[in-house]
Amino acid sequence: MRLKSILIPLLLMFSVNAFSQKIEKISIQGLSNISRGTLLSNLPVEVGDDIPNDSMQKFIYENLLKTNFFESVKLKIDSSTLVVEVVENPTIKYLEFKEYKDNTVLNDEIISDIKDNFNLNIGKIYSKSNLDKLIEQLKVLYSNNAFFNTQIKVLINTDEKNRIGIELVFDEGEQALIKTMSIIGNKYFEEDDLLDVFDIGEPDFFLINYFTEKDRFSKPLYKAGIDSLINKYLNEGFLDVSISKEEVNIIKGSNEIEIRISLDEGKQFKVGEVIFTGELMDVNPQILREKIEINDGEIFNRSAVVKAAKKITRFFQDQGYAFSKTSLKIKSDKDSDELKIILDLKQDAKIYINKINIEGNHRTQDDVIRRKLNLLEAGVYSKKNLDESIKRIKRLGYFSDVSMKF
């Protein structure tokens, strides 16, 4: 019995010591271009920490791979030493785009931006995932410009210094051209008027189309045209207008596109009551009403209403409320075609100009500039006077840029 009582504490002490074994050394193998310090900065353990268990080793492994510095990572424990074996990803020796038609989809500027966006410039660490993402983006770019059969071949060469050369060889194929483009569901506007808001469409007369290239499909231009179409209706009071269906199809057996847009105009609204709420700062609402060019009963025009909100904001900014804000709210009644327009005002404290500092004038005297100012120290801030002051200083012709901050 006495022997057992001695053995049990000894076993417990041994067990505790085994589980609390510390890392005494970190050995890194396989580095050539990446520094030891860079790897250690991405290693979530250090000398003195507990020997990592299986779960922690998995975390270390994933953390190092996430850096994209390494093609592979292996971890092992040798007594109290953590051994990290890595195979580095190569550095990029070159990335070349070949056999594409300049300025059809790609050009030097776009290629430079692509390399920057995907971190694939010369000297950078190569990442296969970044290259894969680049290829996918290029395919989308070509597809958006109606090159639906573009093929991209990837040629890779790695030298003895673990540097990788990449060539992207393009077979663009033919660009699909727009043959027909139509809009249905329109009653208020003529179809030709709506088609005119698009920069793409059915081909112009042959000689003109040679220069305009209007029949060359571009997804960004198509989407911009849809936005312009919606805005055209919004500015004529059709607040519920919507595109019910869009069809952009390749005509079977050809390299031509047909586009068909179906829209629902909805109801046309007129201006009903215009209300001013919030912090009017003792300004009579009728004075504000007279400052905006919106008449009761006229067709609602979204651009005009937004312009009116900005005009009211500027009015208060000219009265010293530099941080004035005007929120626009529109209320409709399902049983009426009139809209209630609510302009809600919010003001901060009135701003007075404490001091005007002039900077950047190395050759021109302050007095020359100050004579052009419509603002006075200790005076009330005015956005109108500030803008006019900047214009007058620019007219001097002495400065490449004039700006204000406060």
C-alpha positions in Angstrom: 0.0 0.0 0.0 2.8 2.4 0.8 4.4 1.8 -2.6 1.2 2.6 -4.4 0.8 5.9 -2.6 4.3 6.9 -3.8 3.8 5.8 -7.4 0.6 7.7 -7.9 2.0 11.2 -7.2 5.0 10.4 -9.3 2.8 9.5 -12.3 0.7 12.6 -11.9 3.9 14.8 -11.9 5.1 13.1 -15.0 1.8 13.6 -16.7 1.6 17.3 -15.9 5.2 17.8 -17.2 4.4 16.0 -20.4 1.4 18.1 -21.2 3.2 21.4 -20.4 6.2 20.8 -22.6 7.3 24.0 -24.2 8.8 24.9 -27.6 12.5 25.5 -27.1 13.4 26.0 -30.7 11.8 26.7 -34.1 13.5 25.2 -37.1 12.5 26.5 -40.6 13.5 24.6 -43.7 13.1 25.4 -47.4 13.3 29.2 -47.4 15.1 30.9 -50.3 13.3 34.2 -51.2 11.1 34.6 -48.2 12.9 35.8 -45.1 12.8 33.9 -41.8 11.4 37.0 -40.1 8.5 37.1 -42.6 7.6 33.5 -41.9 7.9 33.9 -38.1 5.6 37.0 -38.2 2.9 34.8 -39.8 3.5 31.9 -37.3 0.9 32.1 -34.5 3.3 30.5 -31.9 6.8 31.3 -30.7 9.6 29.9 -28.5 8.2 29.4 -24.9 4.7 28.5 -26.0 3.3 25.0 -25.5 4.1 22.4 -28.0 1.1 22.7 -30.4 -1.5 19.9 -30.4 -3.2 18.6 -33.6 -5.8 21.3 -33.7 -3.2 24.1 -33.2 -0.9 22.5 -35.9 -3.8 22.6 -38.3 -4.3 26.3 -37.5 -0.6 27.0 -38.1 -0.7 25.1 -41.4 -3.8 27.1 -42.7 -2.3 30.4 -41.5 0.9 29.9 -43.4 -0.8 28.8 -46.6 -3.2 31.8 -46.4 -0.2 34.1 -46.9 0.2 32.7 -50.5 3.9 32.6 -49.9 4.1 28.8 -49.9 3.1 26.1 -52.3 3.2 23.5 -49.4 3.7 23.5 -45.6 4.7 20.5 -43.3 4.9 20.6 -39.5 6.5 18.1 -37.2 7.7 18.0 -33.6 11.2 16.8 -32.9 11.5 16.6 -29.1 11.0 20.2 -28.1 11.7 21.7 -31.5 8.9 22.8 -33.9 10.1 22.0 -37.4 8.4 24.0 -40.3 9.2 22.7 -43.8 8.0 24.8 -46.6 8.1 24.9 -50.4 8.0 28.5 -51.6 5.8 29.8 -54.4 8.0 31.1 -57.1 8.4 34.8 -57.8 7.0 36.2 -61.0 9.6 36.8 -63.7 7.1 38.0 -66.3 3.4 38.0 -67.1 2.7 38.6 -70.8 -0.5 39.0 -72.7 -0.2 37.8 -76.3 -2.2 37.7 -79.6 -5.0 39.9 -78.4 -6.3 42.7 -80.6 -5.3 46.1 -79.1 -8.2 48.3 -78.0 -10.9 45.8 -78.8 -11.2 44.6 -75.2 -7.7 44.9 -73.8 -5.1 47.7 -74.0 -1.9 48.5 -72.1 -3.7 50.5 -69.4 -6.3 47.8 -68.7 -3.6 45.1 -68.6 -1.6 47.2 -66.1 -4.6 47.6 -63.9 -5.4 43.9 -64.1 -1.8 43.0 -62.9 -2.1 45.4 -60.0 -5.6 44.2 -59.0 -4.5 40.6 -58.9 -1.0 41.2 -57.4 0.7 39.6 -60.4 3.4 42.1 -61.2 7.0 41.2 -61.8 8.8 40.4 -58.5 5.6 39.5 -56.7 5.1 36.1 -55.1 3.1 33.9 -57.6 -0.3 32.6 -56.4 -2.1 30.1 -58.5 -5.4 31.2 -57.0 -4.7 34.8 -58.1 -4.0 33.7 -61.6 -7.2 31.6 -61.7 -9.2 34.6 -60.6 -7.5 36.7 -63.2 -8.4 34.2 -66.0 -12.1 34.2 -64.8 -12.1 38.0 -64.8 -10.8 38.1 -68.3 -13.5 35.7 -69.5 -16.1 37.9 -67.9 -14.6 41.0 -69.5 -14.7 39.4 -72.9 -18.2 38.0 -72.5 -19.4 41.5 -71.4 -18.2 42.7 -74.8 -19.9 39.9 -76.7 -16.8 37.8 -77.3 -18.5 34.6 -76.2 -16.0 32.1 -77.7 -12.7 33.6 -76.4 -10.1 31.0 -75.4 -7.2 31.8 -73.1 -4.2 29.5 -73.1 -1.8 29.6 -70.1 1.8 28.8 -70.7 4.1 28.6 -67.6 7.9 28.3 -67.4 9.8 28.1 -64.1 13.6 28.6 -64.0 16.3 27.2 -61.7 16.0 30.3 -59.4 12.3 29.5 -58.7 11.1 32.3 -60.9 8.0 31.8 -63.0 7.2 33.2 -66.4 3.5 33.3 -67.5 2.2 33.8 -71.0 -1.5 34.3 -71.6 -2.2 33.6 -75.3 -5.6 34.8 -76.6 -7.8 33.4 -79.3 -10.5 36.1 -79.1 -12.8 34.8 -81.8 -15.4 37.0 -83.4 -17.4 39.6 -81.5 -21.2 39.1 -81.7 -23.0 42.1 -83.2 -26.4 43.5 -82.5 -28.9 42.7 -85.2 -32.2 43.8 -83.6 -33.1 45.8 -80.5 -36.6 46.5 -79.5 -38.6 47.9 -76.5 -42.2 46.9 -75.8 -44.7 48.0 -73.2 -44.1 51.7 -73.8 -47.1 54.0 -74.3 -46.0 57.4 -73.2 -42.7 57.6 -75.2 -42.1 56.4 -78.8 -39.8 53.4 -79.1 -37.2 55.4 -81.1 -37.0 58.0 -78.3 -36.3 55.3 -75.8 -33.7 53.5 -78.0 -31.9 56.8 -78.4 -30.9 56.8 -74.7 -28.7 53.7 -75.5 -25.1 54.1 -76.8 -25.5 50.7 -78.4 -28.2 49.3 -80.7 -29.0 48.3 -84.2 -26.3 49.4 -86.7 -26.4 52.9 -88.1 -26.0 53.4 -91.9 -23.0 51.4 -93.0 -20.5 54.3 -93.3 -21.6 55.9 -90.0 -21.6 52.6 -88.2 -18.0 52.1 -89.2 -17.1 55.0 -86.9 -19.8 54.7 -84.2 -19.6 50.9 -83.9 -23.1 51.2 -82.4 -23.9 47.5 -83.0 -21.0 46.3 -80.9 -22.6 44.9 -77.7 -21.1 46.0 -74.3 -22.7 44.9 -71.1 -21.7 48.1 -69.2 -23.1 50.3 -72.0 -26.3 48.2 -72.1 -26.7 48.6 -68.3 -26.0 52.3 -68.5 -28.7 52.5 -71.2 -31.2 50.7 -68.9 -30.5 53.3 -66.1 -31.0 56.2 -68.6 -34.3 54.6 -69.7 -35.5 54.4 -66.1 -34.4 58.0 -65.4 -36.2 59.2 -68.5 -39.5 57.9 -67.1 -38.7 59.0 -63.5 -38.3 62.6 -64.8 -41.8 62.4 -66.4 -43.5 61.3 -63.2 -43.5 57.5 -63.7 -42.2 56.5 -60.3 -43.3 52.9 -60.5 -41.7 52.2 -63.9 -39.9 48.9 -64.0 -38.2 46.5 -66.5 -40.3 43.4 -66.5 -38.1 41.3 -68.7 -34.7 41.6 -70.5 -33.7 39.3 -73.3 -30.2 39.4 -74.8 -29.9 36.3 -77.0 -27.5 35.0 -79.6 -29.5 34.2 -82.8 -29.2 30.5 -83.4 -26.7 29.5 -86.1 -25.2 33.1 -86.3 -22.9 35.5 -84.5 -25.7 38.1 -84.0 -27.5 39.3 -81.0 -31.2 40.2 -80.6 -32.2 42.4 -77.6 -35.8 42.7 -76.4 -36.7 44.9 -73.4 -40.2 44.7 -71.8 -41.2 47.5 -69.5 -44.1 48.4 -67.3 -44.6 52.2 -67.2 -46.9 52.3 -64.2 -48.9 55.4 -63.2 -47.8 59.0 -64.0 -47.7 61.2 -60.9 -48.1 65.0 -60.5 -46.9 67.4 -57.8 -49.3 67.8 -55.0 -48.4 69.5 -51.8 -44.8 70.7 -51.0 -44.1 70.7 -47.2 -41.1 72.0 -45.3 -40.4 70.3 -41.9 -37.6 70.3 -39.4 -35.4 73.2 -38.4 -36.5 76.1 -40.5 -34.6 78.6 -38.3 -37.6 81.1 -38.2 -37.6 81.3 -42.0 -41.2 81.5 -43.4 -42.0 78.3 -45.4 -43.6 80.5 -48.1 -40.2 82.1 -48.7 -38.6 78.7 -49.1 -41.5 77.6 -51.4 -40.8 80.5 -53.7 -37.2 79.6 -54.1 -37.8 76.2 -55.7 -39.1 75.8 -59.3 -41.7 73.2 -58.7 -45.4 74.1 -59.4 -48.4 72.4 -58.0 -50.1 70.1 -60.4 -47.2 69.8 -62.9 -45.8 66.5 -63.8 -43.4 65.2 -61.1 -39.8 65.4 -62.2 -37.3 63.6 -60.0 -34.3 65.6 -61.2 -36.1 68.9 -60.5 -37.1 67.8 -57.0 -33.5 66.8 -56.2 -32.3 70.1 -57.6 -34.9 71.9 -55.3 -33.6 70.1 -52.2 -30.0 71.1 -53.1 -31.1 74.7 -53.6 -32.8 74.8 -50.1 -29.6 73.4 -48.6 -27.5 76.1 -50.3 -29.9 78.8 -49.1 -29.2 77.9 -45.5 -25.5 77.4 -46.1 -25.5 81.0 -47.3 -27.0 82.1 -44.0 -24.1 80.6 -42.1 -25.4 77.0 -41.5 -22.4 75.4 -43.2 -23.5 71.9 -42.4 -27.2 72.3 -43.4 -28.9 69.1 -44.7 -32.1 68.7 -46.6 -33.7 65.2 -46.7 -36.2 64.5 -49.4 -39.3 62.3 -48.8 -42.0 61.5 -51.2 -45.5 60.3 -50.1 -48.1 58.9 -52.4 -51.7 57.9 -52.1 -52.8 54.8 -54.0 -56.1 56.5 -54.8 -54.5 59.6 -56.2 -52.0 60.6 -58.8 -50.6 63.5 -56.7 -47.5 63.2 -54.6 -46.7 65.0 -51.4 -43.1 66.3 -51.4 -41.6 66.7 -48.0 -38.3 68.6 -47.6 -37.0 68.0 -44.1 -34.3 70.4 -42.8 -31.6 69.8 -40.3 -29.2 72.5 -39.2 -26.1 72.7 -36.9 -25.0 75.8 -35.2 -24.4 78.9 -37.3 -20.8 79.2 -38.3 -18.8 82.4 -38.0 -15.3 82.8 -39.6 -12.7 83.1 -36.9 -9.6 83.4 -39.1 -8.7 83.0 -42.8 -5.3 81.4 -43.4 -3.8 81.4 -46.9 -1.3 78.6 -47.7 0.8 77.6 -50.7 1.4 81.1 -52.0 5.1 81.2 -52.2 5.4 84.1 -54.7 2.1 86.0 -54.4 1.5 88.3 -51.5 -1.4 87.5 -49.1 -3.0 90.9 -49.8 -3.3 90.2 -53.5 -5.4 87.1 -52.6 -7.4 88.6 -49.8 -8.6 91.3 -52.0 -10.4 88.6 -54.0 -12.2 87.2 -51.0 -16.0 87.8 -50.4 -15.6 86.5 -46.9 -14.5 88.4 -43.8 -13.0 87.3 -40.6 -15.6 87.4 -37.8 -18.3 87.4 -40.5 -21.0 84.8 -41.1 -20.0 81.8 -43.3 -21.6 81.8 -46.8 -21.2 79.0 -49.3 -22.1 81.3 -52.1 -19.4 83.8 -51.1 -16.9 81.1 -50.6 -17.5 79.6 -54.1 -17.3 83.1 -55.6 -14.0 83.8 -53.7 -12.4 80.6 -55.1 -13.5 81.5 -58.6 -12.0 85.0 -58.3 -8.7 83.7 -57.0 -8.5 81.2 -59.9 -9.1 84.0 -62.4 -5.9 85.6 -61.2 -4.1 82.8 -63.2 -1.4 82.4 -60.6 -2.3 79.0 -59.2 -2.8 75.6 -60.7 -5.4 74.7 -58.0 -7.4 76.5 -55.3 -9.3 74.7 -52.5 -10.7 75.3 -49.1 -10.8 73.4 -45.8 -12.1 74.2 -42.4 
